[in-house]
């Protein structure tokens, strides 16, 4: 099982990929409503990640344990969708799954 630090590192990498030219180009081709949903989810994910990174690490590790497997699966799903971005709805949904777990973690603090 991944450690909390590894999960945060993997999440950082995934969030960085959301800002990549590949993703940007794909999103530019989508309808405005899809673009707006993507931008909202991407911003929320980035914001939650930033909040988690600034929390006291010891508290984070303790509180993150119960959500570790759920976050790991959400990150894996997001990474899989980032590889192809064939299905925009699934792509945005996978970002949303990560955001929901991060929101729960941030609420703990």
QUIJOJO-V318469 format. One record per pair of residues at least 24 apart in sequence whose C-alpha atoms are under 6 Angstrom apart, sorted by the first residue. I is the first residue (numbers start at 0). J is the second residue. If there is no record, write none. Layout:
i:I j:J
i:I j:J
This chain:
i:37 j:91
i:44 j:98
i:47 j:101
i:73 j:97
